[in-house]
Amino acid sequence: MTVKRKRFIAGAVCPQCQSKDTLALWRDSDVDSVICVKCGFTQRQTDGTNAEKRPVPEHIIGIFDPE
Ligand SMILES: [Zn+2]
């Protein structure tokens, strides 16, 4: 009973090839992963968040500098 089933995300657009309805979601080792069956794009989602990873620019810290 450990069949890996891919669930396609309706209406989702691949960020790499811009194709629609090609993104599949499945759970691997407690990590949600997304794969595009068309171009092979993969994305792992950790920490149980569904949000995309956003790189935080370091220089944004200390942006407040009242003169
Ligand atoms: Zn793709």
N, CA, C, O and the ligand as a Tripos MOL2 file, in Angstrom:
@<TRIPOS>MOLECULE
protein
  269   267    68     0     0
PROTEIN
NO_CHARGES

@<TRIPOS>ATOM
      1 N           0.8190   -1.2030    0.0000 N.3       1 MET1
      2 CA          0.0000    0.0000    0.0000 C.3       1 MET1
      3 C           0.8540    1.2550    0.0000 C.2       1 MET1
      4 O           0.4930    2.2630    0.6080 O.2       1 MET1
      5 N           1.9780    1.1900   -0.6780 N.am      2 THR2
      6 CA          2.8520    2.3660   -0.7150 C.3       2 THR2
      7 C           3.0060    2.8590   -2.1460 C.2       2 THR2
      8 O           4.0970    3.2040   -2.6010 O.2       2 THR2
      9 N           1.8880    2.8780   -2.8270 N.am      3 VAL3
     10 CA          1.9290    3.3510   -4.2000 C.3       3 VAL3
     11 C           2.0070    4.8690   -4.2290 C.2       3 VAL3
     12 O           1.1910    5.5720   -3.6330 O.2       3 VAL3
     13 N           2.9970    5.3370   -4.9280 N.am      4 LYS4
     14 CA          3.1280    6.7820   -5.0570 C.3       4 LYS4
     15 C           2.1620    7.2970   -6.1250 C.2       4 LYS4
     16 O           2.2330    6.9400   -7.3010 O.2       4 LYS4
     17 N           1.3060    8.1090   -5.6780 N.am      5 ARG5
     18 CA          0.3480    8.6760   -6.6180 C.3       5 ARG5
     19 C           0.6060   10.1550   -6.8060 C.2       5 ARG5
     20 O           0.7140   10.9210   -5.8480 O.2       5 ARG5
     21 N           0.6970   10.5210   -8.0350 N.am      6 LYS6
     22 CA          0.8760   11.9340   -8.3300 C.3       6 LYS6
     23 C          -0.4850   12.6020   -8.4720 C.2       6 LYS6
     24 O          -1.3840   12.1000   -9.1460 O.2       6 LYS6
     25 N          -0.6020   13.7210   -7.8290 N.am      7 ARG7
     26 CA         -1.8410   14.4890   -7.9490 C.3       7 ARG7
     27 C          -1.5550   15.7490   -8.7530 C.2       7 ARG7
     28 O          -0.7460   16.5900   -8.3610 O.2       7 ARG7
     29 N          -2.2170   15.8550   -9.8490 N.am      8 PHE8
     30 CA         -1.9870   17.0290  -10.6820 C.3       8 PHE8
     31 C          -2.6840   18.2490  -10.0880 C.2       8 PHE8
     32 O          -3.7990   18.1740   -9.5730 O.2       8 PHE8
     33 N          -1.9950   19.3500  -10.1810 N.am      9 ILE9
     34 CA         -2.5310   20.5900   -9.6320 C.3       9 ILE9
     35 C          -3.2920   21.3140  -10.7350 C.2       9 ILE9
     36 O          -2.7030   21.8180  -11.6910 O.2       9 ILE9
     37 N          -4.5910   21.3540  -10.5850 N.am     10 ALA10
     38 CA         -5.4270   21.9610  -11.6110 C.3      10 ALA10
     39 C          -5.1540   23.4460  -11.7340 C.2      10 ALA10
     40 O          -5.1750   24.1840  -10.7480 O.2      10 ALA10
     41 N          -4.9030   23.8610  -12.9310 N.am     11 GLY11
     42 CA         -4.7360   25.2850  -13.1910 C.3      11 GLY11
     43 C          -3.3550   25.8240  -12.8890 C.2      11 GLY11
     44 O          -3.0830   27.0030  -13.1170 O.2      11 GLY11
     45 N          -2.4650   24.9570  -12.3680 N.am     12 ALA12
     46 CA         -1.1300   25.4270  -12.0340 C.3      12 ALA12
     47 C          -0.2730   25.5830  -13.2920 C.2      12 ALA12
     48 O          -0.3670   24.7930  -14.2310 O.2      12 ALA12
     49 N           0.5460   26.5990  -13.2830 N.am     13 VAL13
     50 CA          1.4180   26.8580  -14.4240 C.3      13 VAL13
     51 C           2.8610   26.6170  -14.0120 C.2      13 VAL13
     52 O           3.3210   27.1170  -12.9860 O.2      13 VAL13
     53 N           3.5640   25.8480  -14.8220 N.am     14 CYS14
     54 CA          4.9590   25.5780  -14.5360 C.3      14 CYS14
     55 C           5.7730   26.8600  -14.6680 C.2      14 CYS14
     56 O           5.6940   27.5390  -15.6910 O.2      14 CYS14
     57 N           6.5570   27.1980  -13.6370 N.am     15 PRO15
     58 CA          7.3560   28.4250  -13.6790 C.3      15 PRO15
     59 C           8.5030   28.3400  -14.6810 C.2      15 PRO15
     60 O           9.1240   29.3490  -15.0150 O.2      15 PRO15
     61 N           8.7770   27.1380  -15.1530 N.am     16 GLN16
     62 CA          9.9110   26.9880  -16.0590 C.3      16 GLN16
     63 C           9.4990   26.9470  -17.5290 C.2      16 GLN16
     64 O          10.0790   27.6480  -18.3580 O.2      16 GLN16
     65 N           8.5100   26.1360  -17.8460 N.am     17 CYS17
     66 CA          8.1280   26.0070  -19.2520 C.3      17 CYS17
     67 C           6.7820   26.6620  -19.5500 C.2      17 CYS17
     68 O           6.3070   26.6630  -20.6850 O.2      17 CYS17
     69 N           6.1780   27.2230  -18.4920 N.am     18 GLN18
     70 CA          4.9280   27.9720  -18.6370 C.3      18 GLN18
     71 C           3.7680   27.1140  -19.1180 C.2      18 GLN18
     72 O           2.7650   27.6460  -19.5940 O.2      18 GLN18
     73 N           3.8870   25.8070  -19.0040 N.am     19 SER19
     74 CA          2.7880   24.9400  -19.4170 C.3      19 SER19
     75 C           1.7650   24.8180  -18.3010 C.2      19 SER19
     76 O           2.0970   24.8780  -17.1170 O.2      19 SER19
     77 N           0.5320   24.6480  -18.6990 N.am     20 LYS20
     78 CA         -0.5420   24.5680  -17.7190 C.3      20 LYS20
     79 C          -0.9700   23.1180  -17.5030 C.2      20 LYS20
     80 O          -0.9620   22.3030  -18.4250 O.2      20 LYS20
     81 N          -1.3430   22.8210  -16.2550 N.am     21 ASP21
     82 CA         -1.8150   21.4830  -15.8890 C.3      21 ASP21
     83 C          -0.7650   20.4000  -16.1110 C.2      21 ASP21
     84 O          -1.1060   19.2580  -16.4210 O.2      21 ASP21
     85 N           0.4990   20.7500  -15.9550 N.am     22 THR22
     86 CA          1.5450   19.7400  -16.0850 C.3      22 THR22
     87 C           2.2420   19.5040  -14.7600 C.2      22 THR22
     88 O           3.1120   18.6380  -14.6590 O.2      22 THR22
     89 N           1.8690   20.2660  -13.7410 N.am     23 LEU23
     90 CA          2.5010   20.1320  -12.4350 C.3      23 LEU23
     91 C           1.8080   19.0610  -11.6010 C.2      23 LEU23
     92 O           0.5920   19.0900  -11.4120 O.2      23 LEU23
     93 N           2.6000   18.1230  -11.1090 N.am     24 ALA24
     94 CA          2.0680   17.0710  -10.2580 C.3      24 ALA24
     95 C           2.6550   17.2020   -8.8620 C.2      24 ALA24
     96 O           3.8130   17.5810   -8.6860 O.2      24 ALA24
     97 N           1.8350   16.8810   -7.8840 N.am     25 LEU25
     98 CA          2.2650   16.9920   -6.4960 C.3      25 LEU25
     99 C           2.2700   15.6160   -5.8490 C.2      25 LEU25
    100 O           1.3280   14.8380   -6.0010 O.2      25 LEU25
    101 N           3.3280   15.3360   -5.1370 N.am     26 TRP26
    102 CA          3.3250   14.0930   -4.3660 C.3      26 TRP26
    103 C           4.1670   14.2790   -3.1230 C.2      26 TRP26
    104 O           4.8960   15.2610   -2.9820 O.2      26 TRP26
    105 N           4.0520   13.3180   -2.2310 N.am     27 ARG27
    106 CA          4.7360   13.4150   -0.9420 C.3      27 ARG27
    107 C           5.8360   12.3730   -0.8950 C.2      27 ARG27
    108 O           5.5880   11.1830   -1.0870 O.2      27 ARG27
    109 N           7.0540   12.8290   -0.6390 N.am     28 ASP28
    110 CA          8.1960   11.9370   -0.6010 C.3      28 ASP28
    111 C           9.0050   12.2060    0.6610 C.2      28 ASP28
    112 O           9.5530   13.2930    0.8440 O.2      28 ASP28
    113 N           9.0710   11.2060    1.5240 N.am     29 SER29
    114 CA          9.8200   11.3490    2.7730 C.3      29 SER29
    115 C           9.3560   12.5580    3.5670 C.2      29 SER29
    116 O          10.1560   13.3420    4.0770 O.2      29 SER29
    117 N           8.0460   12.6810    3.6550 N.am     30 ASP30
    118 CA          7.4410   13.7680    4.4210 C.3      30 ASP30
    119 C           7.7050   15.1420    3.8400 C.2      30 ASP30
    120 O           7.5340   16.1590    4.5130 O.2      30 ASP30
    121 N           8.1170   15.1600    2.6060 N.am     31 VAL31
    122 CA          8.3510   16.4470    1.9500 C.3      31 VAL31
    123 C           7.4730   16.5310    0.7110 C.2      31 VAL31
    124 O           7.4990   15.6500   -0.1480 O.2      31 VAL31
    125 N           6.7150   17.5770    0.6370 N.am     32 ASP32
    126 CA          5.8910   17.7860   -0.5440 C.3      32 ASP32
    127 C           6.7600   18.2190   -1.7140 C.2      32 ASP32
    128 O           7.5430   19.1640   -1.6070 O.2      32 ASP32
    129 N           6.6150   17.5280   -2.8150 N.am     33 SER33
    130 CA          7.3990   17.8750   -3.9790 C.3      33 SER33
    131 C           6.4880   18.1290   -5.1620 C.2      33 SER33
    132 O           5.4000   17.5620   -5.2670 O.2      33 SER33
    133 N           6.9460   18.9790   -6.0340 N.am     34 VAL34
    134 CA          6.1970   19.2920   -7.2370 C.3      34 VAL34
    135 C           7.0770   18.9870   -8.4370 C.2      34 VAL34
    136 O           8.2540   19.3450   -8.4670 O.2      34 VAL34
    137 N           6.5010   18.3320   -9.4110 N.am     35 ILE35
    138 CA          7.2710   18.0610  -10.6230 C.3      35 ILE35
    139 C           6.4400   18.4040  -11.8440 C.2      35 ILE35
    140 O           5.2290   18.1860  -11.8830 O.2      35 ILE35
    141 N           7.1240   18.9460  -12.8380 N.am     36 CYS36
    142 CA          6.4730   19.2030  -14.1110 C.3      36 CYS36
    143 C           6.7570   18.0200  -15.0130 C.2      36 CYS36
    144 O           7.9110   17.7050  -15.3050 O.2      36 CYS36
    145 N           5.6810   17.3640  -15.4540 N.am     37 VAL37
    146 CA          5.8600   16.1470  -16.2390 C.3      37 VAL37
    147 C           6.2860   16.4680  -17.6670 C.2      37 VAL37
    148 O           6.6200   15.5710  -18.4410 O.2      37 VAL37
    149 N           6.2700   17.7300  -18.0010 N.am     38 LYS38
    150 CA          6.6270   18.1110  -19.3650 C.3      38 LYS38
    151 C           8.1080   18.4380  -19.5050 C.2      38 LYS38
    152 O           8.7850   17.9380  -20.4030 O.2      38 LYS38
    153 N           8.6080   19.2950  -18.5940 N.am     39 CYS39
    154 CA          9.9920   19.7340  -18.7340 C.3      39 CYS39
    155 C          10.8890   19.1770  -17.6350 C.2      39 CYS39
    156 O          12.1100   19.3160  -17.6990 O.2      39 CYS39
    157 N          10.2890   18.5490  -16.6320 N.am     40 GLY40
    158 CA         11.1090   17.9390  -15.5920 C.3      40 GLY40
    159 C          11.4470   18.8680  -14.4470 C.2      40 GLY40
    160 O          12.2390   18.5140  -13.5730 O.2      40 GLY40
    161 N          10.8690   20.0270  -14.4390 N.am     41 PHE41
    162 CA         11.0980   20.9660  -13.3560 C.3      41 PHE41
    163 C          10.6140   20.3810  -12.0390 C.2      41 PHE41
    164 O           9.5090   19.8440  -11.9640 O.2      41 PHE41
    165 N          11.4270   20.4800  -11.0110 N.am     42 THR42
    166 CA         11.0320   19.9770   -9.7030 C.3      42 THR42
    167 C          11.2290   21.0430   -8.6400 C.2      42 THR42
    168 O          12.1140   21.8930   -8.7380 O.2      42 THR42
    169 N          10.3980   20.9760   -7.6410 N.am     43 GLN43
    170 CA         10.5070   21.8980   -6.5240 C.3      43 GLN43
    171 C          10.0750   21.1880   -5.2610 C.2      43 GLN43
    172 O           9.0090   20.5740   -5.2130 O.2      43 GLN43
    173 N          10.9080   21.2750   -4.2390 N.am     44 ARG44
    174 CA         10.5620   20.6560   -2.9580 C.3      44 ARG44
    175 C          10.0740   21.7170   -2.0030 C.2      44 ARG44
    176 O          10.6140   22.8200   -1.9310 O.2      44 ARG44
    177 N           9.0580   21.3610   -1.2850 N.am     45 GLN45
    178 CA          8.4980   22.3110   -0.3450 C.3      45 GLN45
    179 C           8.6960   21.7880    1.0650 C.2      45 GLN45
    180 O           8.0820   20.8010    1.4700 O.2      45 GLN45
    181 N           9.5520   22.4570    1.7980 N.am     46 THR46
    182 CA          9.8580   22.0280    3.1610 C.3      46 THR46
    183 C           9.1020   22.8770    4.1630 C.2      46 THR46
    184 O           8.4570   23.8650    3.8100 O.2      46 THR46
    185 N           9.1950   22.4740    5.4100 N.am     47 ASP47
    186 CA          8.5700   23.2110    6.5080 C.3      47 ASP47
    187 C           7.0580   23.2690    6.3820 C.2      47 ASP47
    188 O           6.4080   24.0580    7.0680 O.2      47 ASP47
    189 N           6.4990   22.4530    5.5260 N.am     48 GLY48
    190 CA          5.0580   22.3770    5.4430 C.3      48 GLY48
    191 C           4.3950   23.6140    4.8820 C.2      48 GLY48
    192 O           3.1850   23.7950    5.0230 O.2      48 GLY48
    193 N           5.1660   24.4520    4.2570 N.am     49 THR49
    194 CA          4.5710   25.6480    3.6810 C.3      49 THR49
    195 C           4.2890   25.4280    2.2080 C.2      49 THR49
    196 O           5.0010   24.6890    1.5280 O.2      49 THR49
    197 N           3.2700   26.0600    1.7380 N.am     50 ASN50
    198 CA          2.9370   25.9570    0.3250 C.3      50 ASN50
    199 C           3.4800   27.1370   -0.4680 C.2      50 ASN50
    200 O           3.3940   27.1850   -1.6950 O.2      50 ASN50
    201 N           4.0300   28.0680    0.2590 N.am     51 ALA51
    202 CA          4.5500   29.2570   -0.4070 C.3      51 ALA51
    203 C           5.8860   28.9520   -1.0910 C.2      51 ALA51
    204 O           6.6510   28.0910   -0.6560 O.2      51 ALA51
    205 N           6.1230   29.6540   -2.1220 N.am     52 GLU52
    206 CA          7.3870   29.4790   -2.8190 C.3      52 GLU52
    207 C           8.5150   30.0720   -1.9990 C.2      52 GLU52
    208 O           8.3310   30.9970   -1.2080 O.2      52 GLU52
    209 N           9.6740   29.5120   -2.2150 N.am     53 LYS53
    210 CA         10.8390   30.0550   -1.5240 C.3      53 LYS53
    211 C          11.1640   31.4400   -2.0600 C.2      53 LYS53
    212 O          11.2530   31.6730   -3.2650 O.2      53 LYS53
    213 N          11.3330   32.3260   -1.1300 N.am     54 ARG54
    214 CA         11.7240   33.6610   -1.5430 C.3      54 ARG54
    215 C          13.0560   34.0310   -0.9080 C.2      54 ARG54
    216 O          13.1530   34.1450    0.3140 O.2      54 ARG54
    217 N          14.0540   34.2150   -1.7100 N.am     55 PRO55
    218 CA         15.3550   34.6120   -1.1660 C.3      55 PRO55
    219 C          15.2640   35.9870   -0.5140 C.2      55 PRO55
    220 O          14.7620   36.9470   -1.1000 O.2      55 PRO55
    221 N          15.7580   36.0480    0.6960 N.am     56 VAL56
    222 CA         15.7120   37.3250    1.4020 C.3      56 VAL56
    223 C          17.0340   38.0570    1.1980 C.2      56 VAL56
    224 O          18.0910   37.5780    1.6080 O.2      56 VAL56
    225 N          16.9650   39.1860    0.5820 N.am     57 PRO57
    226 CA         18.1850   39.9650    0.3750 C.3      57 PRO57
    227 C          18.7480   40.4420    1.6990 C.2      57 PRO57
    228 O          18.0250   40.9900    2.5320 O.2      57 PRO57
    229 N          20.0320   40.2340    1.8890 N.am     58 GLU58
    230 CA         20.6380   40.5710    3.1790 C.3      58 GLU58
    231 C          20.6550   42.0730    3.4160 C.2      58 GLU58
    232 O          20.5460   42.5430    4.5490 O.2      58 GLU58
    233 N          20.7930   42.8040    2.3410 N.am     59 HIS59
    234 CA         20.9690   44.2330    2.5070 C.3      59 HIS59
    235 C          19.6770   44.9420    2.9260 C.2      59 HIS59
    236 O          19.6640   46.1420    3.1980 O.2      59 HIS59
    237 N          18.5790   44.1520    2.9680 N.am     60 ILE60
    238 CA         17.3160   44.7900    3.3650 C.3      60 ILE60
    239 C          17.3210   45.0910    4.8560 C.2      60 ILE60
    240 O          16.5620   45.9270    5.3450 O.2      60 ILE60
    241 N          18.2080   44.3780    5.5720 N.am     61 ILE61
    242 CA         18.3310   44.6490    7.0040 C.3      61 ILE61
    243 C          19.1190   45.9420    7.1900 C.2      61 ILE61
    244 O          20.2060   46.1050    6.6360 O.2      61 ILE61
    245 N          18.5730   46.8300    7.9530 N.am     62 GLY62
    246 CA         19.2360   48.1010    8.1750 C.3      62 GLY62
    247 C          18.8290   49.1350    7.1410 C.2      62 GLY62
    248 O          19.5170   50.1320    6.9210 O.2      62 GLY62
    249 N          17.6910   48.8710    6.5130 N.am     63 ILE63
    250 CA         17.2290   49.8000    5.4820 C.3      63 ILE63
    251 C          16.7230   51.0880    6.1280 C.2      63 ILE63
    252 O          16.6890   52.1530    5.5110 O.2      63 ILE63
    253 N          16.3370   50.9500    7.3800 N.am     64 PHE64
    254 CA         15.8920   52.1540    8.0850 C.3      64 PHE64
    255 C          17.0930   52.9190    8.6400 C.2      64 PHE64
    256 O          17.8100   52.4350    9.5160 O.2      64 PHE64
    257 N          17.2850   54.0660    8.1320 N.am     65 ASP65
    258 CA         18.4260   54.8680    8.5600 C.3      65 ASP65
    259 C          18.0180   56.3350    8.6390 C.2      65 ASP65
    260 O          18.4100   57.1510    7.8060 O.2      65 ASP65
    261 N          17.2340   56.6460    9.6450 N.am     66 PRO66
    262 CA         16.7630   58.0270    9.7780 C.3      66 PRO66
    263 C          17.8900   59.0000   10.0630 C.2      66 PRO66
    264 O          18.6850   58.8070   10.9830 O.2      66 PRO66
    265 N          17.9400   59.9970    9.2960 N.am     67 GLU67
    266 CA         19.0190   60.9790    9.4660 C.3      67 GLU67
    267 C          18.5440   62.1900   10.2520 C.2      67 GLU67
    268 O          19.3200   63.1160   10.4890 O.2      67 GLU67
    269 ZN          7.5020   22.6060  -16.9810 Zn       68 ZN68
@<TRIPOS>BOND
     1     1     2 1
     2     2     3 1
     3     3     4 2
     4     3     5 am
     5     5     6 1
     6     6     7 1
     7     7     8 2
     8     7     9 am
     9     9    10 1
    10    10    11 1
    11    11    12 2
    12    11    13 am
    13    13    14 1
    14    14    15 1
    15    15    16 2
    16    15    17 am
    17    17    18 1
    18    18    19 1
    19    19    20 2
    20    19    21 am
    21    21    22 1
    22    22    23 1
    23    23    24 2
    24    23    25 am
    25    25    26 1
    26    26    27 1
    27    27    28 2
    28    27    29 am
    29    29    30 1
    30    30    31 1
    31    31    32 2
    32    31    33 am
    33    33    34 1
    34    34    35 1
    35    35    36 2
    36    35    37 am
    37    37    38 1
    38    38    39 1
    39    39    40 2
    40    39    41 am
    41    41    42 1
    42    42    43 1
    43    43    44 2
    44    43    45 am
    45    45    46 1
    46    46    47 1
    47    47    48 2
    48    47    49 am
    49    49    50 1
    50    50    51 1
    51    51    52 2
    52    51    53 am
    53    53    54 1
    54    54    55 1
    55    55    56 2
    56    55    57 am
    57    57    58 1
    58    58    59 1
    59    59    60 2
    60    59    61 am
    61    61    62 1
    62    62    63 1
    63    63    64 2
    64    63    65 am
    65    65    66 1
    66    66    67 1
    67    67    68 2
    68    67    69 am
    69    69    70 1
    70    70    71 1
    71    71    72 2
    72    71    73 am
    73    73    74 1
    74    74    75 1
    75    75    76 2
    76    75    77 am
    77    77    78 1
    78    78    79 1
    79    79    80 2
    80    79    81 am
    81    81    82 1
    82    82    83 1
    83    83    84 2
    84    83    85 am
    85    85    86 1
    86    86    87 1
    87    87    88 2
    88    87    89 am
    89    89    90 1
    90    90    91 1
    91    91    92 2
    92    91    93 am
    93    93    94 1
    94    94    95 1
    95    95    96 2
    96    95    97 am
    97    97    98 1
    98    98    99 1
    99    99   100 2
   100    99   101 am
   101   101   102 1
   102   102   103 1
   103   103   104 2
   104   103   105 am
   105   105   106 1
   106   106   107 1
   107   107   108 2
   108   107   109 am
   109   109   110 1
   110   110   111 1
   111   111   112 2
   112   111   113 am
   113   113   114 1
   114   114   115 1
   115   115   116 2
   116   115   117 am
   117   117   118 1
   118   118   119 1
   119   119   120 2
   120   119   121 am
   121   121   122 1
   122   122   123 1
   123   123   124 2
   124   123   125 am
   125   125   126 1
   126   126   127 1
   127   127   128 2
   128   127   129 am
   129   129   130 1
   130   130   131 1
   131   131   132 2
   132   131   133 am
   133   133   134 1
   134   134   135 1
   135   135   136 2
   136   135   137 am
   137   137   138 1
   138   138   139 1
   139   139   140 2
   140   139   141 am
   141   141   142 1
   142   142   143 1
   143   143   144 2
   144   143   145 am
   145   145   146 1
   146   146   147 1
   147   147   148 2
   148   147   149 am
   149   149   150 1
   150   150   151 1
   151   151   152 2
   152   151   153 am
   153   153   154 1
   154   154   155 1
   155   155   156 2
   156   155   157 am
   157   157   158 1
   158   158   159 1
   159   159   160 2
   160   159   161 am
   161   161   162 1
   162   162   163 1
   163   163   164 2
   164   163   165 am
   165   165   166 1
   166   166   167 1
   167   167   168 2
   168   167   169 am
   169   169   170 1
   170   170   171 1
   171   171   172 2
   172   171   173 am
   173   173   174 1
   174   174   175 1
   175   175   176 2
   176   175   177 am
   177   177   178 1
   178   178   179 1
   179   179   180 2
   180   179   181 am
   181   181   182 1
   182   182   183 1
   183   183   184 2
   184   183   185 am
   185   185   186 1
   186   186   187 1
   187   187   188 2
   188   187   189 am
   189   189   190 1
   190   190   191 1
   191   191   192 2
   192   191   193 am
   193   193   194 1
   194   194   195 1
   195   195   196 2
   196   195   197 am
   197   197   198 1
   198   198   199 1
   199   199   200 2
   200   199   201 am
   201   201   202 1
   202   202   203 1
   203   203   204 2
   204   203   205 am
   205   205   206 1
   206   206   207 1
   207   207   208 2
   208   207   209 am
   209   209   210 1
   210   210   211 1
   211   211   212 2
   212   211   213 am
   213   213   214 1
   214   214   215 1
   215   215   216 2
   216   215   217 am
   217   217   218 1
   218   218   219 1
   219   219   220 2
   220   219   221 am
   221   221   222 1
   222   222   223 1
   223   223   224 2
   224   223   225 am
   225   225   226 1
   226   226   227 1
   227   227   228 2
   228   227   229 am
   229   229   230 1
   230   230   231 1
   231   231   232 2
   232   231   233 am
   233   233   234 1
   234   234   235 1
   235   235   236 2
   236   235   237 am
   237   237   238 1
   238   238   239 1
   239   239   240 2
   240   239   241 am
   241   241   242 1
   242   242   243 1
   243   243   244 2
   244   243   245 am
   245   245   246 1
   246   246   247 1
   247   247   248 2
   248   247   249 am
   249   249   250 1
   250   250   251 1
   251   251   252 2
   252   251   253 am
   253   253   254 1
   254   254   255 1
   255   255   256 2
   256   255   257 am
   257   257   258 1
   258   258   259 1
   259   259   260 2
   260   259   261 am
   261   261   262 1
   262   262   263 1
   263   263   264 2
   264   263   265 am
   265   265   266 1
   266   266   267 1
   267   267   268 2
@<TRIPOS>SUBSTRUCTURE
     1 MET1         2 RESIDUE 1 A MET
     2 THR2         6 RESIDUE 1 A THR
     3 VAL3        10 RESIDUE 1 A VAL
     4 LYS4        14 RESIDUE 1 A LYS
     5 ARG5        18 RESIDUE 1 A ARG
     6 LYS6        22 RESIDUE 1 A LYS
     7 ARG7        26 RESIDUE 1 A ARG
     8 PHE8        30 RESIDUE 1 A PHE
     9 ILE9        34 RESIDUE 1 A ILE
    10 ALA10       38 RESIDUE 1 A ALA
    11 GLY11       42 RESIDUE 1 A GLY
    12 ALA12       46 RESIDUE 1 A ALA
    13 VAL13       50 RESIDUE 1 A VAL
    14 CYS14       54 RESIDUE 1 A CYS
    15 PRO15       58 RESIDUE 1 A PRO
    16 GLN16       62 RESIDUE 1 A GLN
    17 CYS17       66 RESIDUE 1 A CYS
    18 GLN18       70 RESIDUE 1 A GLN
    19 SER19       74 RESIDUE 1 A SER
    20 LYS20       78 RESIDUE 1 A LYS
    21 ASP21       82 RESIDUE 1 A ASP
    22 THR22       86 RESIDUE 1 A THR
    23 LEU23       90 RESIDUE 1 A LEU
    24 ALA24       94 RESIDUE 1 A ALA
    25 LEU25       98 RESIDUE 1 A LEU
    26 TRP26      102 RESIDUE 1 A TRP
    27 ARG27      106 RESIDUE 1 A ARG
    28 ASP28      110 RESIDUE 1 A ASP
    29 SER29      114 RESIDUE 1 A SER
    30 ASP30      118 RESIDUE 1 A ASP
    31 VAL31      122 RESIDUE 1 A VAL
    32 ASP32      126 RESIDUE 1 A ASP
    33 SER33      130 RESIDUE 1 A SER
    34 VAL34      134 RESIDUE 1 A VAL
    35 ILE35      138 RESIDUE 1 A ILE
    36 CYS36      142 RESIDUE 1 A CYS
    37 VAL37      146 RESIDUE 1 A VAL
    38 LYS38      150 RESIDUE 1 A LYS
    39 CYS39      154 RESIDUE 1 A CYS
    40 GLY40      158 RESIDUE 1 A GLY
    41 PHE41      162 RESIDUE 1 A PHE
    42 THR42      166 RESIDUE 1 A THR
    43 GLN43      170 RESIDUE 1 A GLN
    44 ARG44      174 RESIDUE 1 A ARG
    45 GLN45      178 RESIDUE 1 A GLN
    46 THR46      182 RESIDUE 1 A THR
    47 ASP47      186 RESIDUE 1 A ASP
    48 GLY48      190 RESIDUE 1 A GLY
    49 THR49      194 RESIDUE 1 A THR
    50 ASN50      198 RESIDUE 1 A ASN
    51 ALA51      202 RESIDUE 1 A ALA
    52 GLU52      206 RESIDUE 1 A GLU
    53 LYS53      210 RESIDUE 1 A LYS
    54 ARG54      214 RESIDUE 1 A ARG
    55 PRO55      218 RESIDUE 1 A PRO
    56 VAL56      222 RESIDUE 1 A VAL
    57 PRO57      226 RESIDUE 1 A PRO
    58 GLU58      230 RESIDUE 1 A GLU
    59 HIS59      234 RESIDUE 1 A HIS
    60 ILE60      238 RESIDUE 1 A ILE
    61 ILE61      242 RESIDUE 1 A ILE
    62 GLY62      246 RESIDUE 1 A GLY
    63 ILE63      250 RESIDUE 1 A ILE
    64 PHE64      254 RESIDUE 1 A PHE
    65 ASP65      258 RESIDUE 1 A ASP
    66 PRO66      262 RESIDUE 1 A PRO
    67 GLU67      266 RESIDUE 1 A GLU
    68 ZN68       269 GROUP 0 **** ****
